[in-house]
Amino acid sequence: MKYFKSQMQQLIKENKELHTCFKELKAEYGLEKNNALKALYHSEVADGGKYQIAYQALEHPKK
């Protein structure tokens, strides 16, 4: 699975819990938006993370 900034932004936009985690990461560690997105991807999406299926669904939208 590959990281795509646009997919992460969409996932965060659609999920309130993930959006809260994103804001907390930025504030707590002083991360810039892009770095916070990548950190969230690796902690919550990649390698069987809690949001992996939702992220993959954005990659292959239903027709």
C-alpha positions, -999 to 999 in steps of 0.1 A, spaced: 0 0 0 13 34 -10 9 68 8 -10 94 -11 -14 128 5 -48 134 -12 -62 101 1 -51 109 37 -66 143 35 -99 128 23 -98 101 50 -92 127 78 -120 149 64 -145 120 65 -135 107 100 -139 129 130 -118 107 153 -90 107 128 -93 144 124 -89 149 162 -58 127 162 -44 148 134 -49 180 152 -34 166 184 -3 153 166 3 187 151 -1 205 184 17 180 207 47 175 185 47 208 166 45 190 133 38 207 100 7 195 82 25 172 57 46 155 84 15 150 106 -3 134 77 25 110 71 29 102 108 -9 95 111 -7 73 80 21 51 94 5 49 129 -32 44 120 -34 32 84 -4 13 71 3 -23 79 -31 -34 91 -39 -2 110 -74 7 122 -82 28 91 -65 7 64 -97 -6 49 -112 29 47 -80 42 31 -80 15 5 -117 21 -3 -107 57 -13 -82 42 -37 -108 22 -55 -141 41 -52 -173 23 -60 -187 29 -95 
